[in-house]
């Protein structure tokens, strides 16, 4: 027996060294993105789409959310990693440090995926610049004007929507069929807006949607698996718009208000009445919420024009949401998401979701 091999000191695997080098490059890239919107925009439109598409395709064939499965199995994975480390890799201090370095490599790879696939989108030029919209503080009158336009669009769709006795509307097809319709809408939108990645993918309904509802999360894009995940426990009218929002993240639109507005633009491109209804109603709710804060009289004027079906839809949503409104999970989720968004440069944190109102008003200002 070769005693030299028996006493050979364990070394850090070459793959780990390469990951650490890649991580150092990623740190430099991340700093570069934060300092230059031009650089971030160029990277987001040339390099990042490759990674986003590859990740989406790698997990797209899986019929369930791979990210959700990883979350469910996280305690088992953590315990297994600890047991393996203690049993096989802690005989010497050197072995222990090499094993910990290997574990850290996993963290580094998640960071690398974020930097290469998603980070530049947070620092790229804003959506209003890409759409040539004048984004500025809005008046109550402008909010009322936008709300009226959206309401008129909803009225045009009212007869094509099926409403149940509960007051809620019903999506007339499966999630798979909805996904196909959204892909068709994205195809049309990408012909108009070349800054959106154009490829087909699938949204993933979350199995644990009911527990997820307590966090107030209606959907989430997991960059480390490339999946657009949707909470299917929420009322039907929220689902196509939420799916379009998460698909927008998957296509390089990182900021929440911008993903909301791209989802709206995509829904408007659909030939399907229910998808258009979902887009118009969700943005309408953002706008009238701001109108209520700005001028209650103008809000009341708009509310009086609402069809009974829309009033019933909103009442049904409020009754549904009451069960999930106040709880610790929602507070923790809000704080975590708020911190994440602020770290990425969205100073408004979770309030940035509602800033879609500024984009909607700018879009309809002269219409």
Protein Blocks (a to p, Z undefined) as FASTA:
>chain_A
ZZklmmpccdddfklmmmmmmmmmmmmmmmmmmmomklmmmmmmmmmmmmmmmmmmmmmm
pmbdfklmmmmmmmmmmmmmmmmmmmmmmmbmklmmmmmmmmmmmmmmmmmmmmmmmmmm
mmmccfklmnopacddddfklmmmmmmmmmmmmmmmmmmpccdfkopacdfbdfklmmmm
mmmmmmmmmmmmmmbccddddddddfklmmmmmnopabdcdfknopacddfkbcfklmmm
mmmmmmmmmnopablklmmmmmmmmmmmpmbfklmmmmmmmmmmmmmmmmmmmommlmmm
mmmmpcfklmmmmmmmmmmmmmmmpcfklmmmmmmmmmmmmmnopanlmmlmmmmmmmmm
mmmmmZZ
